[in-house]
């Protein structure tokens, strides 16, 4: 996540808004930040920018994971032998974009020192992702829990959406748990 002092993003999938002015932010400490997040439980708190999933990216993922199934890496054979008209991204490649998408789309605050993945539950691959598709992540906050030692857990309903002409459709859904490592901002009194 970036260190910019954006508290929360707009509740729409529109482009992300400009950072909030300093006067609109809650006090800089973790307690106020978590209280502001709790007020947003049940709302969409972020949408990432679009990411292109092209054949080069699919091939790099295949190389990194050792999954060279033809449906992913052989455009000619995939066009001839599958109903997709060409190659499709690995499901786990689609899932893997959620990390960067969350870092881009979720609340940032000066008290956040680190964000760690704790888990992904109820992962569902809803539709294939043809090579050349643009994807984005959307995130709805479902819970905020304070943890010991200056940490907090965020539960998020995440969706990976694909651009399909002028429409947008979900291709993956998952429940994510992220751990925030919090500390008082360095410039606080």
VENUR-V365306 format. One record per pair of residues at least 24 apart in sequence whose C-alpha atoms are under 10 Angstrom apart, sorted by the first residue. I is the first residue (numbers start at 0). J is the second residue. D is the distance in whole Angstrom. If there is no record, write none. Layout:
# VENUR-V365306
i->I j->J d->D
i->I j->J d->D
This chain:
# VENUR-V365306
i->0 j->98 d->10
i->0 j->99 d->9
i->0 j->100 d->10
i->0 j->101 d->8
i->0 j->102 d->4
i->0 j->103 d->6
i->0 j->104 d->8
i->0 j->105 d->8
i->0 j->106 d->8
i->0 j->107 d->6
i->0 j->108 d->9
i->0 j->111 d->9
i->0 j->112 d->9
i->0 j->113 d->8
i->0 j->114 d->7
i->1 j->102 d->7
i->1 j->103 d->7
i->1 j->104 d->10
i->1 j->105 d->9
i->1 j->106 d->9
i->1 j->107 d->6
i->1 j->108 d->8
i->1 j->109 d->9
i->1 j->111 d->9
i->1 j->112 d->10
i->1 j->113 d->10
i->2 j->106 d->10
i->2 j->107 d->6
i->2 j->108 d->7
i->2 j->109 d->6
i->2 j->110 d->9
i->2 j->111 d->8
i->2 j->112 d->9
i->3 j->106 d->9
i->3 j->107 d->6
i->3 j->108 d->7
i->3 j->109 d->7
i->4 j->106 d->9
i->4 j->107 d->6
i->4 j->108 d->5
i->4 j->109 d->6
i->4 j->110 d->9
i->5 j->105 d->9
i->5 j->106 d->6
i->5 j->107 d->5
i->5 j->108 d->6
i->5 j->109 d->9
i->6 j->32 d->8
i->6 j->35 d->8
i->6 j->36 d->9
i->6 j->44 d->10
i->6 j->105 d->9
i->6 j->106 d->5
i->6 j->107 d->6
i->6 j->108 d->6
i->6 j->109 d->10
i->7 j->35 d->9
i->7 j->36 d->8
i->7 j->39 d->9
i->7 j->43 d->10
i->7 j->44 d->6
i->7 j->45 d->7
i->7 j->104 d->9
i->7 j->105 d->7
i->7 j->106 d->5
i->7 j->107 d->8
i->7 j->108 d->9
i->8 j->43 d->8
i->8 j->44 d->6
i->8 j->45 d->5
i->8 j->46 d->8
i->8 j->104 d->7
i->8 j->105 d->7
i->8 j->106 d->7
i->8 j->107 d->10
i->9 j->42 d->10
i->9 j->43 d->8
i->9 j->44 d->7
i->9 j->45 d->7
i->9 j->46 d->9
i->10 j->39 d->10
i->10 j->42 d->7
i->10 j->43 d->5
i->10 j->44 d->6
i->10 j->45 d->7
i->10 j->46 d->9
i->10 j->138 d->10
i->10 j->139 d->9
i->11 j->42 d->10
i->11 j->43 d->7
i->11 j->44 d->9
i->11 j->45 d->8
i->11 j->46 d->8
i->11 j->137 d->10
i->12 j->43 d->9
i->12 j->44 d->10
i->12 j->45 d->8
i->12 j->46 d->6
i->12 j->47 d->8
i->12 j->48 d->9
i->12 j->135 d->10
i->12 j->136 d->10
i->12 j->137 d->8
i->13 j->45 d->10
i->13 j->46 d->8
i->13 j->47 d->10
i->13 j->48 d->9
i->14 j->45 d->10
i->14 j->46 d->8
i->14 j->47 d->8
i->14 j->48 d->7
i->15 j->45 d->8
i->15 j->46 d->7
i->15 j->47 d->8
i->15 j->48 d->8
i->15 j->103 d->10
i->15 j->104 d->8
i->24 j->108 d->9
i->25 j->108 d->10
i->26 j->187 d->9
i->27 j->108 d->8
i->27 j->109 d->7
i->27 j->110 d->7
i->27 j->182 d->10
i->27 j->183 d->7
i->27 j->184 d->6
i->27 j->185 d->10
i->27 j->186 d->9
i->27 j->187 d->7
i->27 j->188 d->10
i->28 j->108 d->9
i->28 j->109 d->8
i->28 j->110 d->6
i->28 j->111 d->10
i->28 j->181 d->9
i->28 j->182 d->8
i->28 j->183 d->5
i->28 j->184 d->7
i->28 j->187 d->8
i->29 j->108 d->9
i->29 j->109 d->9
i->29 j->110 d->6
i->29 j->111 d->8
i->29 j->145 d->10
i->29 j->149 d->8
i->29 j->150 d->9
i->29 j->151 d->9
i->29 j->180 d->10
i->29 j->181 d->6
i->29 j->182 d->7
i->29 j->183 d->7
i->29 j->184 d->9
i->30 j->110 d->10
i->30 j->145 d->9
i->30 j->149 d->10
i->30 j->181 d->10
i->30 j->182 d->10
i->30 j->183 d->9
i->32 j->106 d->10
i->32 j->107 d->10
i->32 j->108 d->8
i->32 j->109 d->9
i->32 j->110 d->8
i->32 j->111 d->9
i->32 j->181 d->10
i->33 j->143 d->7
i->33 j->144 d->8
i->33 j->145 d->8
i->33 j->151 d->8
i->33 j->153 d->10
i->33 j->181 d->10
i->34 j->143 d->9
i->36 j->106 d->9
i->36 j->140 d->8
i->36 j->142 d->9
i->36 j->143 d->7
i->36 j->153 d->9
i->37 j->140 d->9
i->37 j->141 d->9
i->37 j->142 d->7
i->37 j->143 d->6
i->37 j->144 d->9
i->37 j->153 d->10
i->38 j->140 d->10
i->38 j->142 d->10
i->38 j->143 d->10
i->39 j->139 d->9
i->39 j->140 d->7
i->39 j->141 d->9
i->39 j->142 d->9
i->39 j->143 d->9
i->40 j->139 d->8
i->40 j->140 d->5
i->40 j->141 d->5
i->40 j->142 d->6
i->40 j->143 d->8
i->40 j->153 d->10
i->40 j->154 d->9
i->40 j->155 d->9
i->41 j->139 d->6
i->41 j->140 d->6
i->41 j->141 d->5
i->41 j->142 d->8
i->41 j->155 d->9
i->41 j->156 d->9
i->42 j->138 d->9
i->42 j->139 d->5
i->42 j->140 d->6
i->42 j->141 d->8
i->42 j->155 d->10
i->42 j->156 d->10
i->43 j->105 d->10
i->43 j->137 d->7
i->43 j->138 d->6
i->43 j->139 d->4
i->43 j->140 d->6
i->43 j->141 d->9
i->43 j->155 d->9
i->43 j->156 d->9
i->43 j->157 d->10
i->44 j->104 d->8
i->44 j->105 d->6
i->44 j->106 d->7
i->44 j->137 d->8
i->44 j->138 d->6
i->44 j->139 d->6
i->44 j->140 d->6
i->44 j->155 d->9
i->45 j->100 d->9
i->45 j->101 d->8
i->45 j->102 d->10
i->45 j->103 d->8
i->45 j->104 d->5
i->45 j->105 d->5
i->45 j->106 d->8
i->45 j->136 d->8
i->45 j->137 d->6
i->45 j->138 d->5
i->45 j->139 d->7
i->45 j->140 d->9
i->45 j->157 d->10
i->46 j->100 d->8
i->46 j->101 d->8
i->46 j->103 d->8
i->46 j->104 d->5
i->46 j->105 d->8
i->46 j->135 d->7
i->46 j->136 d->6
i->46 j->137 d->4
i->46 j->138 d->6
i->46 j->139 d->9
i->46 j->157 d->10
i->46 j->158 d->9
i->46 j->159 d->10
i->46 j->160 d->10
i->47 j->97 d->9
i->47 j->99 d->9
i->47 j->100 d->5
i->47 j->101 d->7
i->47 j->102 d->9
i->47 j->103 d->6
i->47 j->104 d->5
i->47 j->105 d->8
i->47 j->134 d->9
i->47 j->135 d->6
i->47 j->136 d->5
i->47 j->137 d->7
i->47 j->138 d->9
i->47 j->159 d->10
i->48 j->100 d->8
i->48 j->103 d->8
i->48 j->104 d->8
i->48 j->133 d->10
i->48 j->134 d->8
i->48 j->135 d->6
i->48 j->136 d->8
i->48 j->137 d->10
i->49 j->100 d->9
i->49 j->132 d->10
i->49 j->133 d->6
i->49 j->134 d->5
i->49 j->135 d->5
i->49 j->136 d->8
i->49 j->160 d->9
i->49 j->161 d->9
i->49 j->162 d->8
i->50 j->96 d->8
i->50 j->99 d->10
i->50 j->100 d->9
i->50 j->131 d->10
i->50 j->132 d->8
i->50 j->133 d->5
i->50 j->134 d->5
i->50 j->135 d->6
i->50 j->136 d->9
i->50 j->161 d->9
i->51 j->130 d->9
i->51 j->131 d->6
i->51 j->132 d->6
i->51 j->133 d->4
i->51 j->134 d->6
i->51 j->135 d->9
i->51 j->161 d->10
i->51 j->162 d->10
i->52 j->87 d->9
i->52 j->88 d->7
i->52 j->92 d->9
i->52 j->93 d->9
i->52 j->96 d->10
i->52 j->128 d->8
i->52 j->129 d->8
i->52 j->130 d->6
i->52 j->131 d->6
i->52 j->132 d->5
i->52 j->133 d->6
i->52 j->134 d->7
i->52 j->161 d->10
i->53 j->86 d->10
i->53 j->87 d->9
i->53 j->88 d->8
i->53 j->128 d->10
i->53 j->129 d->8
i->53 j->130 d->5
i->53 j->131 d->4
i->53 j->132 d->7
i->53 j->133 d->8
i->54 j->86 d->8
i->54 j->87 d->9
i->54 j->88 d->8
i->54 j->129 d->9
i->54 j->130 d->6
i->54 j->131 d->7
i->54 j->132 d->10
i->55 j->130 d->9
i->55 j->131 d->10
i->56 j->88 d->9
i->56 j->92 d->9
i->56 j->130 d->9
i->56 j->131 d->10
i->57 j->86 d->9
i->57 j->87 d->8
i->57 j->88 d->6
i->57 j->89 d->7
i->57 j->92 d->8
i->57 j->93 d->10
i->57 j->130 d->8
i->57 j->131 d->10
i->58 j->88 d->9
i->58 j->89 d->10
i->60 j->88 d->9
i->60 j->89 d->8
i->60 j->91 d->9
i->60 j->92 d->7
i->60 j->95 d->10
i->61 j->88 d->9
i->61 j->89 d->8
i->61 j->92 d->9
i->64 j->91 d->10
i->64 j->92 d->10
i->70 j->129 d->10
i->71 j->129 d->9
i->71 j->130 d->8
i->72 j->130 d->10
i->74 j->130 d->9
i->83 j->127 d->8
i->83 j->128 d->9
i->83 j->129 d->7
i->83 j->130 d->10
i->84 j->129 d->8
i->84 j->130 d->10
i->85 j->129 d->7
i->85 j->130 d->7
i->86 j->127 d->10
i->86 j->128 d->9
i->86 j->129 d->6
i->86 j->130 d->6
i->86 j->131 d->9
i->87 j->127 d->6
i->87 j->128 d->5
i->87 j->129 d->4
i->87 j->130 d->5
i->87 j->131 d->9
i->87 j->132 d->9
i->88 j->127 d->7
i->88 j->128 d->5
i->88 j->129 d->6
i->88 j->130 d->6
i->88 j->131 d->9
i->88 j->132 d->9
i->89 j->127 d->9
i->89 j->128 d->8
i->89 j->129 d->10
i->90 j->123 d->9
i->90 j->124 d->7
i->90 j->125 d->10
i->90 j->126 d->9
i->90 j->127 d->8
i->90 j->128 d->8
i->90 j->170 d->9
i->90 j->171 d->8
i->91 j->124 d->9
i->92 j->128 d->10
i->93 j->124 d->9
i->93 j->127 d->9
i->93 j->128 d->8
i->93 j->134 d->8
i->93 j->135 d->10
i->93 j->136 d->10
i->93 j->159 d->7
i->93 j->160 d->10
i->93 j->170 d->8
i->93 j->171 d->7
i->94 j->119 d->9
i->94 j->122 d->8
i->94 j->123 d->9
i->94 j->124 d->9
i->94 j->136 d->10
i->94 j->157 d->10
i->94 j->158 d->9
i->94 j->159 d->8
i->94 j->170 d->10
i->94 j->171 d->7
i->94 j->172 d->9
i->94 j->173 d->9
i->96 j->134 d->8
i->96 j->135 d->8
i->96 j->136 d->8
i->96 j->159 d->8
i->97 j->134 d->10
i->97 j->135 d->8
i->97 j->136 d->6
i->97 j->137 d->9
i->97 j->138 d->9
i->97 j->157 d->8
i->97 j->158 d->8
i->97 j->159 d->7
i->97 j->171 d->10
i->97 j->173 d->10
i->97 j->175 d->9
i->98 j->136 d->9
i->98 j->175 d->10
i->98 j->177 d->10
i->99 j->135 d->10
i->99 j->136 d->9
i->100 j->134 d->10
i->100 j->135 d->7
i->100 j->136 d->5
i->100 j->137 d->8
i->100 j->138 d->9
i->100 j->157 d->10
i->100 j->159 d->9
i->101 j->135 d->10
i->101 j->136 d->7
i->101 j->137 d->8
i->101 j->138 d->8
i->101 j->155 d->10
i->101 j->157 d->9
i->101 j->175 d->10
i->101 j->177 d->10
i->103 j->136 d->9
i->104 j->135 d->10
i->104 j->136 d->8
i->104 j->137 d->8
i->104 j->138 d->8
i->105 j->137 d->9
i->105 j->138 d->8
i->105 j->139 d->10
i->105 j->140 d->10
i->108 j->181 d->10
i->108 j->184 d->9
i->109 j->181 d->9
i->109 j->182 d->9
i->109 j->183 d->8
i->109 j->184 d->5
i->109 j->185 d->8
i->109 j->186 d->9
i->109 j->187 d->10
i->110 j->179 d->9
i->110 j->180 d->8
i->110 j->181 d->5
i->110 j->182 d->5
i->110 j->183 d->5
i->110 j->184 d->5
i->110 j->185 d->8
i->110 j->187 d->10
i->111 j->150 d->9
i->111 j->151 d->10
i->111 j->179 d->7
i->111 j->180 d->6
i->111 j->181 d->5
i->111 j->182 d->7
i->111 j->183 d->9
i->111 j->184 d->8
i->112 j->150 d->10
i->112 j->179 d->7
i->112 j->180 d->5
i->112 j->181 d->6
i->112 j->182 d->7
i->112 j->183 d->9
i->112 j->184 d->9
i->113 j->150 d->10
i->113 j->178 d->8
i->113 j->179 d->6
i->113 j->180 d->5
i->113 j->181 d->7
i->113 j->182 d->10
i->114 j->150 d->10
i->114 j->151 d->10
i->114 j->152 d->10
i->114 j->153 d->10
i->114 j->177 d->7
i->114 j->178 d->6
i->114 j->179 d->5
i->114 j->180 d->6
i->114 j->181 d->9
i->115 j->152 d->9
i->115 j->176 d->9
i->115 j->177 d->6
i->115 j->178 d->5
i->115 j->179 d->7
i->115 j->180 d->8
i->116 j->152 d->10
i->116 j->153 d->10
i->116 j->175 d->8
i->116 j->176 d->6
i->116 j->177 d->5
i->116 j->178 d->6
i->116 j->179 d->9
i->117 j->152 d->9
i->117 j->153 d->10
i->117 j->154 d->10
i->117 j->175 d->8
i->117 j->176 d->5
i->117 j->177 d->5
i->117 j->178 d->6
i->118 j->154 d->10
i->118 j->173 d->10
i->118 j->174 d->8
i->118 j->175 d->6
i->118 j->176 d->5
i->118 j->177 d->7
i->118 j->178 d->10
i->119 j->154 d->10
i->119 j->155 d->9
i->119 j->156 d->10
i->119 j->157 d->9
i->119 j->172 d->10
i->119 j->173 d->6
i->119 j->174 d->6
i->119 j->175 d->5
i->119 j->176 d->6
i->119 j->177 d->9
i->120 j->156 d->10
i->120 j->172 d->9
i->120 j->173 d->6
i->120 j->174 d->5
i->120 j->175 d->6
i->120 j->176 d->8
i->121 j->156 d->10
i->121 j->172 d->8
i->121 j->173 d->5
i->121 j->174 d->6
i->121 j->175 d->9
i->122 j->157 d->9
i->122 j->158 d->10
i->122 j->171 d->7
i->122 j->172 d->6
i->122 j->173 d->4
i->122 j->174 d->7
i->122 j->175 d->9
i->123 j->158 d->10
i->123 j->170 d->8
i->123 j->171 d->6
i->123 j->172 d->5
i->123 j->173 d->6
i->123 j->174 d->10
i->124 j->159 d->9
i->124 j->169 d->9
i->124 j->170 d->6
i->124 j->171 d->5
i->124 j->172 d->7
i->124 j->173 d->9
i->125 j->159 d->10
i->125 j->168 d->9
i->125 j->169 d->7
i->125 j->170 d->5
i->125 j->171 d->5
i->125 j->172 d->7
i->126 j->161 d->9
i->126 j->168 d->9
i->126 j->169 d->8
i->126 j->170 d->5
i->126 j->171 d->7
i->127 j->161 d->10
i->127 j->170 d->7
i->127 j->171 d->9
i->128 j->160 d->10
i->128 j->161 d->8
i->128 j->162 d->10
i->128 j->170 d->7
i->128 j->171 d->10
i->129 j->161 d->10
i->132 j->160 d->10
i->132 j->161 d->7
i->132 j->162 d->7
i->132 j->163 d->8
i->132 j->164 d->10
i->133 j->160 d->8
i->133 j->161 d->6
i->133 j->162 d->6
i->133 j->163 d->8
i->133 j->167 d->10
i->134 j->159 d->6
i->134 j->160 d->5
i->134 j->161 d->5
i->134 j->162 d->6
i->134 j->163 d->10
i->134 j->167 d->9
i->134 j->168 d->10
i->134 j->169 d->9
i->134 j->170 d->9
i->135 j->159 d->6
i->135 j->160 d->5
i->135 j->161 d->7
i->135 j->162 d->8
i->135 j->167 d->10
i->135 j->169 d->10
i->136 j->160 d->6
i->136 j->161 d->9
i->136 j->169 d->10
i->136 j->171 d->9
i->136 j->172 d->10
i->137 j->169 d->10
i->137 j->172 d->10
i->138 j->173 d->10
i->138 j->174 d->9
i->138 j->175 d->9
i->139 j->174 d->10
i->140 j->174 d->10
i->140 j->175 d->10
i->141 j->174 d->9
i->141 j->175 d->10
i->141 j->176 d->10
i->142 j->176 d->9
i->143 j->176 d->10
i->143 j->177 d->10
i->143 j->178 d->10
i->144 j->178 d->9
i->145 j->178 d->10
i->145 j->179 d->9
i->146 j->178 d->9
i->146 j->179 d->9
i->146 j->180 d->9
i->148 j->180 d->9
i->148 j->181 d->9
i->148 j->182 d->10
i->149 j->179 d->8
i->149 j->180 d->6
i->149 j->181 d->5
i->149 j->182 d->7
i->149 j->183 d->9
i->150 j->178 d->7
i->150 j->179 d->5
i->150 j->180 d->5
i->150 j->181 d->6
i->150 j->182 d->9
i->151 j->177 d->8
i->151 j->178 d->6
i->151 j->179 d->5
i->151 j->180 d->7
i->151 j->181 d->8
i->152 j->176 d->7
i->152 j->177 d->6
i->152 j->178 d->5
i->152 j->179 d->6
i->152 j->180 d->9
i->153 j->177 d->5
i->153 j->178 d->6
i->153 j->179 d->8
i->154 j->178 d->9
